[in-house]
Amino acid sequence: MSWRVAKSLEMLLKQVNQAAPNRSKASDGGVGDAAHASKTSDHNPWVKDSKGVGVVTARDFTHDPARGFDCEAFTRALVHSRDPRIKYIIWNKRIIMPIWAWKPYSGANPHTHHAHVSIKSSPNLYDSEQPWVFTLPLPMGTASPILDMPVLKRGSKGDSVRKLQALLGIIADGSFGPVTEDAVRSFQKQQGLVADGIVGVYTWDRLLP
């Protein structure tokens, strides 16, 4: 069976790749695998266009804050945009539909490694090539002192780690080890961020006064 990905999702993918050209694509996905094919999923080309070609109306985008693509920020931007093409978004054990309120998501895949974006099945929406709007408190690519802060993770060392540790209220020895990682994860959970233990733009945003 012939199939293609909806043009609006191809536009979204293009914009994501432009915003974060070095991001990982390990959990990216358009058309579903055998597991998706065995159940109802927008990753399956169940929508048919005017030529009878199957259209995939969902895409996954890999969470990779260390290389500039944070799915927490990404999904927040999409929700803020209120784009009429959005059918639902799944990210980090939550799902949101156009009533614009997050709810717990209990599917087999918790979607902690990627964000899932499904779009509506109307041709004027799924094939719209209108650019997607990202309106974040800290938009991708916007100059900000926070964006100058380094990405920190286990193994990092130096003054930036000491600053992080002081902000977290733990011993500031300048070495990002398991104690610092646990403190970061705890802080991220408290702030409703993805608790991946990596200190990127949105963790710095919550830490710095």
N, C-alpha and C positions, 0 to 999 in steps of 0.2 A: 504494500500500500504506500502511495506517495504521501509525503507530509512535509510541513515546513513550520518554523516557529513564527508566531505572530509578529508583524512588523513593529508594533509598538514595543515589544519586548526586545527586539533587536536594537531599537533605538536606545532603550534603557541600558542594554549591555554595552553599547558603544560609549555612552556617557560615563558609565562606571569605569570602563577601561581607560578612558581619557583622564578621569579624575585620579585614578590609582593605577598607572601603567605597569607597576612592578608587583601588583598584588598576586597572591596565589589564586589559582583557578581549580584547585584540587577538588573542591566540592561543588563547583559550578555544574549546572545541568539544564538541559532543555527537554528533549524527548525522554520519556521514562524508560526504565529498564524492565526486565521481566516481572519484577515485583510490582511495579506500577501498573503494568499491563493487565495484571490479574485482578485489579480493583478499580474503583472509580477514582480518577485522578486527572487534574488539568495538565499533567505531564503527558498524558495520552492525547493523540491527535483526534479527539472525538468531535471537535467542531469542524464542519466542512465549509470551504469557501465556495464562491460561485462556479468554480471549475471542478468541484468535487474533491479537491485536495484537502487532506486532513491538516488542521491547524492546532499546534501546541500553544496553549494559553497560560503557561506557567514557566518561570525560570528560577533557578537557584543561584545565589551569589555568595561566594566563599567569604567567611569572616577572617580578615587578615589585618588587624590593626597595626601590627608591626611594619607593614608595608603600605599603610595609608588607607586601608579600607575597613572601617569599623561598622559592622552591621547594626549596632545600636544606633549610631548616628544616621546610617542609611535609612533604616526603617522609620526613625523619628522624622526624618525629612519627608519621606513619602506620606506619612500620616499627616504631617503639617500641610502638605500641598493639597490635600483633599482631591487628588486627581480623579476624575470621574471614571477613568479606565480601571481603577483598582476594584477587584472583586474581594480579595482578602490577602493578608500578609501573615506568614508564620515566622516567628523568630524567638529563640531562647525560651521554649516551653510556653509561648503565648501566641494567640491568634487575634487578629483584628479585622473586622469587616467595616463597610462604610456606615456603621453607626458610630465609628471612631472611638471605641472603647475596648481596650485590651482585655482578653479573657484567658484563663488557663487553657493550655493545649495539652492533651494527654495522648496524642498519637504515638505510634511505635517509634518514630524518629523525633527526638525532642527539638531538632533544628537549633542546635547550639554551635554547629560548625558552619552553617550557612543560613541565609534568609531566603524564604520562599515567597515569590510574588506571583499571584494569580490575577488575571485580568478578565473582564467580562466578555461574553461571547457575541456581542453585537459587532458586525464587520466594521462599522464606522469607529468603533473603539479599539478593537484588537489590531486593526491595521492602520490606526492613526500614527503618523510619523512625527507628530508634534513633539518637540523636545520635552522631556520631563523637567519639572521645576524642583530644585533643591533649595529650600529656605531654612537653613539651620542657624541657631545662635552663633555657631562657628562654621560657616560654610566651607566646604572643601576648597582649598586653594586660597582662602582669605588670610591676609597677613595678620598675625596676632602674636603677642609675646608667648602665649601658651603653645602656639605651634612651633616656637623655637626650642621648646623643652625636648630633650631627647627621649626616645622610646627606651624604657628600662625593663629588664626582665632578669630572671635568675642568671647569675654570672656577671652582671654589670657591676662596675666598680667606679668610685670617684666621688667628687663633690655633689653631683646631681643625685646620687644614691643617698648621700648624707642628708641632703635637703629633703628628699622623699621620706627618709626614716624619721627625721625631726617632725615632719608634718603628720606622720602616722603615730607619733608618740612612742617610738621604740628606740632602742640603742642605736645611735648614729655612728656606725663603724665604717660606713662607705662601701660595704660589701653586700650585694644583693643575694642573700642565701635563702634557705627554706623559711626562716623566721620572718624575713621581710616579705617573702612571697605569700605566706599565710596571712600576714597583716594586710597586704594589698587585696587579696581575695575577700577578706572579711569586710574591708572598706567598700569594695565594689558591690558586694551583696547588699550592704546597708544603703547604698546609693541607687540601687536598681540597675546597675551596670552588669555587663557580662563579667562574671568572676573568673577571668582567665589568668590572673596573676601578672598580666602585662600592663605596664603603665604607659598609656598612649595619650593622645590629645584629650579624650573625654574623661579619663581618670584625673589628669592634671587639672582639667577645668573644674572638677569637683573639689580637688585638694587645695588649689591656690586661692588665696583671698581675693 
